[in-house]
C-alpha cells in the first residue's frame, strides 16, 4: 500500500473515531502527531458530507 493511501485511510479513521467517540486517547494522539492538518480537514469534510447524506436518505425513507 502506498504512503498517500495509507495516510488517507488513517485520516478517515481518525475523523470517524472522533465523530463517533470511539477509540483510545493514545490512538488519537498518535493520529494527530502523524497526520497533516490538510488530510484531517479533507477527511472531516468528506465524513460530514457522508453523514448528512445518510441522515437525509434515512429521513426520506422513513417519511415515505
MOPAC internal coordinates of N, CA, C and O (Angstrom, degrees):
PM7 1SCF
backbone

  N    0.0000 0     0.00 0     0.00 0    0    0    0
  C    1.4516 1     0.00 0     0.00 0    1    0    0
  C    1.5300 1   107.52 1     0.00 0    2    1    0
  O    1.2310 1   120.36 1   -46.81 1    3    2    1
  N    1.3170 1   116.91 1   133.19 1    3    2    1
  C    1.4616 1   118.01 1  -177.29 1    5    3    2
  C    1.5296 1   111.35 1   -79.10 1    6    5    3
  O    1.2310 1   120.97 1   -13.78 1    7    6    5
  N    1.3029 1   115.75 1   166.22 1    7    6    5
  C    1.4664 1   122.48 1  -171.28 1    9    7    6
  C    1.5221 1   113.11 1   -65.71 1   10    9    7
  O    1.2310 1   119.78 1   138.38 1   11   10    9
  N    1.3335 1   118.02 1   -41.62 1   11   10    9
  C    1.4667 1   119.78 1  -177.37 1   13   11   10
  C    1.5286 1   111.52 1   -68.32 1   14   13   11
  O    1.2310 1   120.26 1   143.29 1   15   14   13
  N    1.3277 1   117.12 1   -36.71 1   15   14   13
  C    1.4651 1   119.94 1   177.34 1   17   15   14
  C    1.5225 1   110.37 1   -67.54 1   18   17   15
  O    1.2310 1   120.80 1   139.23 1   19   18   17
  N    1.3110 1   116.08 1   -40.77 1   19   18   17
  C    1.4686 1   120.45 1   178.85 1   21   19   18
  C    1.5225 1   110.48 1   -63.51 1   22   21   19
  O    1.2310 1   120.24 1   138.32 1   23   22   21
  N    1.3260 1   117.14 1   -41.68 1   23   22   21
  C    1.4577 1   121.43 1   178.64 1   25   23   22
  C    1.5238 1   110.80 1   -64.10 1   26   25   23
  O    1.2310 1   120.28 1   139.22 1   27   26   25
  N    1.3232 1   117.07 1   -40.78 1   27   26   25
  C    1.4645 1   121.15 1   178.70 1   29   27   26
  C    1.5196 1   110.94 1   -63.66 1   30   29   27
  O    1.2310 1   120.54 1   137.79 1   31   30   29
  N    1.3201 1   116.57 1   -42.21 1   31   30   29
  C    1.4638 1   120.34 1   179.30 1   33   31   30
  C    1.5272 1   110.32 1   -64.76 1   34   33   31
  O    1.2310 1   120.07 1   138.46 1   35   34   33
  N    1.3218 1   117.47 1   -41.54 1   35   34   33
  C    1.4655 1   120.74 1   177.98 1   37   35   34
  C    1.5232 1   110.78 1   -63.78 1   38   37   35
  O    1.2310 1   119.96 1   141.24 1   39   38   37
  N    1.3271 1   117.69 1   -38.76 1   39   38   37
  C    1.4659 1   120.88 1   179.28 1   41   39   38
  C    1.5191 1   110.66 1   -65.54 1   42   41   39
  O    1.2310 1   120.04 1   135.00 1   43   42   41
  N    1.3198 1   117.53 1   -45.00 1   43   42   41
  C    1.4675 1   121.11 1   179.39 1   45   43   42
  C    1.5230 1   110.04 1   -63.77 1   46   45   43
  O    1.2310 1   120.65 1   138.93 1   47   46   45
  N    1.3224 1   116.36 1   -41.07 1   47   46   45
  C    1.4621 1   119.96 1   179.53 1   49   47   46
  C    1.5281 1   110.96 1   -64.37 1   50   49   47
  O    1.2310 1   120.16 1   137.63 1   51   50   49
  N    1.3198 1   117.30 1   -42.37 1   51   50   49
  C    1.4654 1   121.05 1   179.49 1   53   51   50
  C    1.5224 1   111.10 1   -63.51 1   54   53   51
  O    1.2310 1   120.52 1   136.83 1   55   54   53
  N    1.3247 1   116.61 1   -43.17 1   55   54   53
  C    1.4669 1   120.27 1  -179.99 1   57   55   54
  C    1.5242 1   110.47 1   -67.90 1   58   57   55
  O    1.2310 1   120.02 1   139.06 1   59   58   57
  N    1.3254 1   117.56 1   -40.94 1   59   58   57
  C    1.4641 1   120.80 1   178.59 1   61   59   58
  C    1.5257 1   110.65 1   -61.38 1   62   61   59
  O    1.2310 1   120.71 1   135.81 1   63   62   61
  N    1.3244 1   116.25 1   -44.19 1   63   62   61
  C    1.4670 1   120.04 1   178.49 1   65   63   62
  C    1.5281 1   110.88 1   -63.08 1   66   65   63
  O    1.2310 1   120.42 1   142.23 1   67   66   65
  N    1.3166 1   116.80 1   -37.77 1   67   66   65
  C    1.4682 1   120.28 1   178.14 1   69   67   66
  C    1.5303 1   110.98 1   -68.26 1   70   69   67
  O    1.2310 1   119.99 1   140.80 1   71   70   69
  N    1.3318 1   117.62 1   -39.20 1   71   70   69
  C    1.4654 1   121.10 1   178.15 1   73   71   70
  C    1.5172 1   111.46 1   -63.44 1   74   73   71
  O    1.2310 1   120.51 1   135.56 1   75   74   73
  N    1.3204 1   116.63 1   -44.44 1   75   74   73
  C    1.4559 1   120.72 1  -173.95 1   77   75   74
  C    1.5216 1   113.35 1   -88.57 1   78   77   75
  O    1.2310 1   120.32 1   162.55 1   79   78   77
  N    1.3220 1   117.00 1   -17.45 1   79   78   77
  C    1.4554 1   120.11 1   179.76 1   81   79   78
  C    1.5153 1   113.65 1    81.81 1   82   81   79
  O    1.2310 1   120.24 1  -165.30 1   83   82   81
  N    1.3181 1   117.15 1    14.70 1   83   82   81
  C    1.4545 1   119.73 1   178.20 1   85   83   82
  C    1.5232 1   109.23 1  -100.61 1   86   85   83
  O    1.2310 1   120.68 1   -19.23 1   87   86   85
  N    1.2784 1   116.31 1   160.77 1   87   86   85
  C    1.4543 1   121.19 1   179.04 1   89   87   86
  C    1.5101 1   111.55 1   110.00 1   90   89   87
  O    1.2310 1   121.59 1   -18.84 1   91   90   89
  N    1.2942 1   114.56 1   161.16 1   91   90   89
  C    1.4599 1   120.69 1  -178.47 1   93   91   90
  C    1.5236 1   110.45 1   -91.89 1   94   93   91
  O    1.2310 1   120.82 1   -25.91 1   95   94   93
  N    1.3024 1   116.05 1   154.09 1   95   94   93
  C    1.4533 1   121.16 1   179.11 1   97   95   94
  C    1.5248 1   111.20 1   -62.64 1   98   97   95
  O    1.2310 1   120.47 1   143.11 1   99   98   97
  N    1.3230 1   116.70 1   -36.89 1   99   98   97
  C    1.4643 1   120.29 1   178.04 1  101   99   98
  C    1.5201 1   110.95 1   -61.17 1  102  101   99
  O    1.2310 1   120.35 1   139.18 1  103  102  101
  N    1.3393 1   116.94 1   -40.82 1  103  102  101
  C    1.4649 1   120.23 1   178.27 1  105  103  102
  C    1.5194 1   111.04 1   -63.98 1  106  105  103
  O    1.2310 1   120.52 1   139.19 1  107  106  105
  N    1.3300 1   116.62 1   -40.81 1  107  106  105
  C    1.4648 1   120.64 1   179.13 1  109  107  106
  C    1.5308 1   110.63 1   -62.55 1  110  109  107
  O    1.2310 1   120.72 1   134.61 1  111  110  109
  N    1.3152 1   116.23 1   -45.39 1  111  110  109
  C    1.4641 1   119.67 1   179.25 1  113  111  110
  C    1.5266 1   111.57 1   -64.14 1  114  113  111
  O    1.2310 1   120.46 1   143.03 1  115  114  113
  N    1.3269 1   116.72 1   -36.97 1  115  114  113
  C    1.4631 1   120.41 1   178.63 1  117  115  114
  C    1.5236 1   110.18 1   -67.72 1  118  117  115
  O    1.2310 1   120.31 1   138.94 1  119  118  117
  N    1.3376 1   117.01 1   -41.06 1  119  118  117
  C    1.4667 1   120.26 1   178.47 1  121  119  118
  C    1.5218 1   110.98 1   -64.23 1  122  121  119
  O    1.2310 1   120.83 1   136.48 1  123  122  121
  N    1.3160 1   116.01 1   -43.52 1  123  122  121
  C    1.4628 1   120.00 1  -177.79 1  125  123  122
  C    1.5231 1   110.68 1   -62.87 1  126  125  123
  O    1.2310 1   120.58 1   139.41 1  127  126  125
  N    1.3100 1   116.50 1   -40.59 1  127  126  125
  C    1.4637 1   118.77 1  -177.90 1  129  127  126
  C    1.5247 1   112.19 1   -73.12 1  130  129  127
  O    1.2310 1   119.81 1   156.15 1  131  130  129
  N    1.3211 1   117.96 1   -23.85 1  131  130  129
  C    1.4655 1   120.92 1  -175.73 1  133  131  130
  C    1.5269 1   113.37 1   -95.17 1  134  133  131
  O    1.2310 1   119.75 1   162.79 1  135  134  133
  N    1.3329 1   118.09 1   -17.21 1  135  134  133
  C    1.4648 1   120.62 1  -173.32 1  137  135  134
  C    1.5265 1   111.09 1  -104.79 1  138  137  135
  O    1.2310 1   121.65 1   -29.75 1  139  138  137
  N    1.3114 1   114.45 1   150.25 1  139  138  137
  C    1.4632 1   120.24 1   174.48 1  141  139  138
  C    1.5286 1   108.39 1   -88.25 1  142  141  139
  O    1.2310 1   120.06 1   -29.67 1  143  142  141
  N    1.3327 1   117.49 1   150.33 1  143  142  141
  C    1.4629 1   120.25 1  -178.24 1  145  143  142
  C    1.5327 1   113.49 1   -57.38 1  146  145  143
  O    1.2310 1   120.28 1   145.77 1  147  146  145
  N    1.3342 1   117.06 1   -34.23 1  147  146  145
  C    1.4635 1   119.72 1  -179.97 1  149  147  146
  C    1.5342 1   110.88 1   -60.73 1  150  149  147
  O    1.2310 1   120.45 1   139.16 1  151  150  149
  N    1.3087 1   116.75 1   -40.84 1  151  150  149
  C    1.4648 1   120.12 1  -179.69 1  153  151  150
  C    1.5254 1   111.06 1   -64.87 1  154  153  151
  O    1.2310 1   120.76 1   137.98 1  155  154  153
  N    1.3127 1   116.15 1   -42.02 1  155  154  153
  C    1.4621 1   120.29 1  -178.36 1  157  155  154
  C    1.5325 1   110.43 1   -68.65 1  158  157  155
  O    1.2310 1   119.95 1   139.92 1  159  158  157
  N    1.3247 1   117.71 1   -40.08 1  159  158  157
  C    1.4697 1   120.95 1   179.71 1  161  159  158
  C    1.5217 1   110.75 1   -64.49 1  162  161  159
  O    1.2310 1   120.37 1   133.33 1  163  162  161
  N    1.3178 1   116.89 1   -46.67 1  163  162  161
  C    1.4671 1   120.33 1   179.69 1  165  163  162
  C    1.5285 1   110.86 1   -63.85 1  166  165  163
  O    1.2310 1   120.42 1   135.43 1  167  166  165
  N    1.3285 1   116.81 1   -44.57 1  167  166  165
  C    1.4650 1   120.03 1   178.63 1  169  167  166
  C    1.5264 1   110.73 1   -63.22 1  170  169  167
  O    1.2310 1   120.37 1   141.29 1  171  170  169
  N    1.3288 1   116.90 1   -38.71 1  171  170  169
  C    1.4583 1   120.66 1   178.33 1  173  171  170
  C    1.5205 1   112.50 1   -64.14 1  174  173  171
  O    1.2310 1   120.59 1   137.53 1  175  174  173
  N    1.3203 1   116.49 1   -42.47 1  175  174  173
  C    1.4669 1   119.70 1   177.94 1  177  175  174
  C    1.5223 1   111.56 1   -64.76 1  178  177  175
  O    1.2310 1   120.57 1   138.50 1  179  178  177
  N    1.3333 1   116.52 1   -41.50 1  179  178  177
  C    1.4645 1   119.84 1   178.51 1  181  179  178
  C    1.5285 1   111.80 1   -65.98 1  182  181  179
  O    1.2310 1   120.37 1   137.94 1  183  182  181
  N    1.3211 1   116.91 1   -42.06 1  183  182  181
  C    1.4673 1   120.03 1   178.24 1  185  183  182
  C    1.5286 1   111.42 1   -66.55 1  186  185  183
  O    1.2310 1   120.33 1   140.70 1  187  186  185
  N    1.3207 1   116.97 1   -39.30 1  187  186  185
  C    1.4668 1   120.27 1   178.13 1  189  187  186
  C    1.5267 1   110.48 1   -64.83 1  190  189  187
  O    1.2310 1   120.28 1   137.95 1  191  190  189
  N    1.3368 1   117.07 1   -42.05 1  191  190  189
  C    1.4627 1   120.43 1   177.90 1  193  191  190
  C    1.5258 1   110.59 1   -63.68 1  194  193  191
  O    1.2310 1   120.41 1   138.76 1  195  194  193
  N    1.3191 1   116.83 1   -41.24 1  195  194  193
  C    1.4643 1   120.62 1   177.22 1  197  195  194
  C    1.5175 1   112.16 1   -63.65 1  198  197  195
  O    1.2310 1   120.68 1   140.90 1  199  198  197
  N    1.3263 1   116.31 1   -39.10 1  199  198  197
  C    1.4582 1   120.62 1   178.44 1  201  199  198
  C    1.5266 1   111.01 1   -65.16 1  202  201  199
  O    1.2310 1   120.65 1   133.22 1  203  202  201
  N    1.3317 1   116.37 1   -46.78 1  203  202  201
  C    1.4727 1   120.32 1   179.53 1  205  203  202
  C    1.5281 1   110.46 1   -62.47 1  206  205  203
  O    1.2310 1   120.17 1   136.58 1  207  206  205
  N    1.3278 1   117.29 1   -43.42 1  207  206  205
  C    1.4651 1   120.96 1   177.93 1  209  207  206
  C    1.5236 1   110.42 1   -60.90 1  210  209  207
  O    1.2310 1   120.27 1   138.51 1  211  210  209
  N    1.3252 1   117.09 1   -41.49 1  211  210  209
  C    1.4610 1   120.85 1   179.36 1  213  211  210
  C    1.5188 1   112.57 1   -64.65 1  214  213  211
  O    1.2310 1   120.52 1   138.25 1  215  214  213
  N    1.3362 1   116.61 1   -41.75 1  215  214  213
  C    1.4633 1   120.10 1   179.28 1  217  215  214
  C    1.5261 1   110.43 1   -66.47 1  218  217  215
  O    1.2310 1   119.97 1   136.78 1  219  218  217
  N    1.3255 1   117.65 1   -43.22 1  219  218  217
  C    1.4659 1   121.07 1   179.29 1  221  219  218
  C    1.5214 1   110.07 1   -62.73 1  222  221  219
  O    1.2310 1   120.28 1   137.01 1  223  222  221
  N    1.3182 1   117.07 1   -42.99 1  223  222  221
  C    1.4631 1   121.07 1   178.91 1  225  223  222
  C    1.5284 1   110.59 1   -63.78 1  226  225  223
  O    1.2310 1   120.01 1   135.80 1  227  226  225
  N    1.3168 1   117.58 1   -44.20 1  227  226  225
  C    1.4604 1   121.41 1   179.84 1  229  227  226
  C    1.5197 1   111.45 1   -62.16 1  230  229  227
  O    1.2310 1   120.45 1   135.66 1  231  230  229
  N    1.3329 1   116.74 1   -44.34 1  231  230  229
  C    1.4588 1   120.43 1   179.56 1  233  231  230
  C    1.5180 1   111.28 1   -64.97 1  234  233  231
  O    1.2310 1   120.15 1   139.08 1  235  234  233
  N    1.3241 1   117.32 1   -40.92 1  235  234  233
  C    1.4739 1   119.05 1  -179.69 1  237  235  234
  C    1.5302 1   111.10 1   -67.99 1  238  237  235
  O    1.2310 1   119.44 1   145.84 1  239  238  237
  N    1.3083 1   118.67 1   -34.16 1  239  238  237
  C    1.4687 1   121.36 1   177.85 1  241  239  238
  C    1.5174 1   109.80 1   -69.26 1  242  241  239
  O    1.2310 1   120.27 1   137.51 1  243  242  241
  N    1.3139 1   117.09 1   -42.49 1  243  242  241
  C    1.4762 1   120.49 1  -179.35 1  245  243  242
  C    1.5276 1   110.75 1   -69.69 1  246  245  243
  O    1.2310 1   119.64 1   144.95 1  247  246  245
  N    1.3298 1   118.28 1   -35.05 1  247  246  245
  C    1.4514 1   122.05 1  -177.01 1  249  247  246
  C    1.5273 1   112.69 1   -71.79 1  250  249  247
  O    1.2310 1   119.55 1   160.55 1  251  250  249
  N    1.3341 1   118.47 1   -19.45 1  251  250  249
  C    1.4681 1   119.76 1  -178.65 1  253  251  250
  C    1.4870 1   113.02 1   -72.83 1  254  253  251
  O    1.2310 1   120.10 1   180.00 1  255  254  253

